[in-house]
Amino acid sequence: MKKLFIIISVWIGCTILMNAKKDYEIRQYMTQVKLHKLPQQGMDIVKNKIFVLHDGGSCHVYDLRTKRMLSFFDLASKRKGNHSNTGNFGVEKVKGASFPVMYISLGKPGDKDEFVCYVESFTERQGRYSAELVQRIRMDQSRFAEKGLKPIWGCPNWVVDKERKHLWAFSAIRRTIASVTGPFETNKYVAVKYRLPKLSEGKEVVLTADDVLDEAIMEFDAYATQGGTMQDGKIYYAFGFGEKHPDSPSQLRIYDTDKRSIFQRFDLTDEVPEEPEDVSVYKGKIYLNTNSNKIYVIKQRR
């Protein structure tokens, strides 16, 4: 009887745990238009418009409320090597432009511009969108070790803290795929903090070790960096390859750069079978773009 009681107790405990409500809810928000086979990558939202970037340097624009496609246009940085991995709108706006400038992370290992952030300005005229490359920001790590800083392996993903006017480069000590990193404890995520360069600083800006304001080294507990965004000192970042790689499932983390720790974990294994790509936080909700035609919305429960 005692053994049976233990088995039943364990079963009940597991059932309760499995049925416990997560502290967030996630659902598919919309289906994107597929005009071509170029995979979706970066994404951000401004003025109730969703800008979705594609590998190679092109962009779809959707109305957030109606989910209707408004436009499709090429980035000024369009080329084969531009993976357009992440897109973050900033705070400055070029005179005559319709939107704040967007900071675009290349995300292509080994590319000549691997450590460069493209800053583009978008303008809409009678439904037609155009892009202009207004600045290039390059990360120079040559004196990091000398300054006691931890260099990153490559492919910085640039995220903008609009509230605090900072630009962060997010990456890791080693490449983040499971076959390279191995066990979690062999790697760390690294976020490097810079000032947010002004457009008036010129077309070419180089950020060196002398420009680093802070460096947050944080726990590594999810494989495969994808893309992210930032809000008031916290980095929202997507990881994983979805169901096609069970060792690297879909994940989302929120990092508190002030405390250098993980603020919140989201296990999206069951809800997002696709490969997650980029994150945007808009009007209290988290939007997740995927390498499919789906965009998800995540709402945290209070």
Secondary structure, DSSP 4 states (H G I P E B T S, - for coil): -HHHHHHHHHHHHHHHHHHPPPSEEEEEEEE---SSSPPEEEEEEETTEEEEEETTTEEEEEETTT--EEEEEE-TT-STT----EEEE-S---TT-SS--EEEE---TT-TTTTEEEEEEEEEETTEEEEEEEEEEEE--TTTGGGT-----S-PEEEEETTTTEEEEEEESS--SHHHH-SGGG--EEEEEEE---GGG-SEEEE-GGG--EEEEE---S-SEEEEEEETTEEEEEE--GGG-TTS--EEEEEETTTTEEEEEEE-TTT--SPEEEEEEETTEEEEEESSSEEEEEEE--
